[in-house]
């Protein structure tokens, strides 16, 4: 089913198929399109990817792109929000709009430093207690996507 997504969720170099499958399930729930930026740590026909998304995967609008420039070309004119544990601005302090792009990095490395130059106020964090290094990728996507949906 093709539709105009309320959001775009981007995973840059995701490594774990279970996480990506769970993110896909969240994307179906909120009406977001999932974008995967290569290289990926799994094959897109991976059993575990589909298993984590359960029977929702057939309803997911998703696309794989070869690199960051290809993604930005396809999403020209949209507002990109970058999520990083190193950011100082909290994700609840911005105003999300329909069609916005939520960008997340890999499970082990986060977003590549090259993507974080010149993003200014569009670099966001989800606050966690000091005892926790960071949230699981699929949890972080769910937190951010539902806040964006709540605002819309």
C-alpha positions as CSV (number, residue, x, y, z in Angstrom):
1,X,0.0,0.0,0.0
2,X,1.5,3.4,-1.0
3,X,0.6,6.4,1.1
4,X,2.0,9.8,2.1
5,X,3.9,9.0,5.3
6,X,3.3,11.1,8.3
7,X,7.1,10.7,9.1
8,X,10.2,9.3,7.6
9,X,12.4,7.2,9.9
10,X,16.0,6.7,8.8
11,X,18.4,4.1,10.1
12,X,22.0,4.8,9.1
13,X,24.0,1.6,8.9
14,X,21.8,-0.5,11.1
15,X,23.5,-3.7,12.4
16,X,20.9,-5.9,14.1
17,X,18.0,-7.3,12.2
18,X,15.8,-7.7,15.3
19,X,16.1,-3.9,16.0
20,X,15.3,-3.0,12.4
21,X,12.3,-5.4,12.4
22,X,11.0,-3.8,15.5
23,X,11.5,-0.3,14.1
24,X,9.6,-1.4,11.0
25,X,6.7,-2.5,13.2
26,X,6.7,0.9,14.9
27,X,6.7,2.6,11.5
28,X,3.6,0.7,10.5
29,X,1.9,1.7,13.7
30,X,2.6,5.4,13.3
31,X,2.3,5.6,9.5
32,X,6.0,6.3,8.9
33,X,8.2,5.2,6.0
34,X,11.4,3.4,6.9
35,X,14.6,4.2,5.1
36,X,17.7,2.0,5.5
37,X,21.1,3.5,4.5
38,X,23.8,1.0,3.5
39,X,26.0,-0.6,4.6
40,X,23.6,-2.8,6.6
41,X,24.7,-5.5,9.1
42,X,22.2,-8.0,7.6
43,X,20.4,-8.9,4.4
44,X,17.1,-7.3,3.8
45,X,15.6,-10.7,3.2
46,X,16.9,-11.8,6.6
47,X,14.6,-14.1,8.5
48,X,15.3,-12.3,11.8
49,X,14.4,-8.9,10.3
50,X,11.0,-10.2,9.2
51,X,10.5,-12.2,12.4
52,X,10.9,-9.1,14.6
53,X,8.4,-7.2,12.4
54,X,6.1,-10.2,12.6
55,X,3.2,-10.1,10.2
56,X,3.3,-6.3,9.9
57,X,6.2,-6.2,7.5
58,X,3.9,-6.6,4.5
59,X,2.2,-3.3,5.5
60,X,5.5,-1.4,5.9
61,X,6.5,1.2,3.4
62,X,10.3,1.0,3.2
63,X,13.3,1.6,1.0
64,X,17.0,0.9,1.0
65,X,19.4,3.5,-0.3
66,X,23.1,3.0,-1.1
67,X,24.4,6.1,0.7
68,X,23.5,9.4,2.5
69,X,23.6,11.6,-0.6
70,X,21.0,9.3,-2.3
71,X,18.8,9.6,0.7
72,X,19.0,13.4,1.0
73,X,18.2,13.6,-2.7
74,X,15.1,11.6,-2.3
75,X,14.0,13.6,0.8
76,X,14.9,17.1,-0.4
77,X,13.0,19.9,1.2
78,X,12.1,18.0,4.4
79,X,13.3,18.8,7.9
80,X,15.8,16.3,9.2
81,X,16.1,15.6,13.0
82,X,19.2,13.8,14.1
83,X,19.2,11.7,17.3
84,X,22.4,11.3,19.3
85,X,23.3,10.7,22.9
86,X,25.8,13.5,22.6
87,X,23.2,16.2,21.8
88,X,22.2,18.8,24.3
89,X,18.7,19.7,22.9
90,X,15.9,17.4,24.1
91,X,13.6,15.9,21.5
92,X,10.5,17.4,23.4
93,X,11.8,20.9,22.9
94,X,11.2,21.0,19.1
95,X,8.1,21.1,17.0
96,X,7.7,18.1,14.7
97,X,5.7,18.5,11.5
98,X,4.2,16.0,9.1
99,X,6.8,14.7,6.7
100,X,9.7,15.3,9.0
101,X,12.7,12.9,8.9
102,X,13.9,11.2,12.1
103,X,17.5,10.0,11.7
104,X,19.2,7.4,13.9
105,X,22.6,5.8,13.7
106,X,23.8,2.2,14.2
107,X,23.5,0.3,17.4
108,X,27.2,0.3,18.2
109,X,28.4,3.6,16.7
110,X,25.5,6.0,16.6
111,X,25.4,8.5,13.7
112,X,28.6,9.0,11.8
113,X,30.4,12.3,12.9
114,X,30.3,13.4,9.2
115,X,26.5,13.7,9.4
116,X,26.6,15.8,12.6
117,X,28.5,18.7,11.2
118,X,26.3,21.8,10.6
119,X,23.1,20.3,11.9
120,X,22.8,22.9,14.7
121,X,19.5,22.8,16.6
122,X,18.4,19.7,14.6
123,X,20.6,17.5,16.8
124,X,18.4,16.0,19.5
125,X,18.7,13.7,22.5
126,X,16.4,11.5,24.5
127,X,17.3,12.0,28.1
128,X,18.2,8.9,30.1
129,X,19.6,8.5,33.6
130,X,23.4,8.4,34.0
131,X,23.2,4.7,34.8
132,X,22.2,4.0,31.2
133,X,24.6,4.5,28.3
134,X,21.7,4.9,25.7
135,X,18.4,3.4,24.8
136,X,18.0,0.4,22.5
137,X,17.7,1.7,18.9
138,X,14.1,0.4,18.4
139,X,13.1,1.9,21.7
140,X,14.6,5.3,20.8
141,X,12.8,5.3,17.5
142,X,9.5,4.5,19.2
143,X,10.0,7.3,21.8
144,X,10.8,9.9,19.1
145,X,8.1,8.7,16.6
146,X,5.3,8.7,19.1
147,X,6.3,12.2,20.4
148,X,6.2,13.4,16.8
149,X,2.9,11.8,16.2
150,X,1.5,13.2,19.5
151,X,2.5,16.7,18.3
152,X,0.8,16.3,15.0
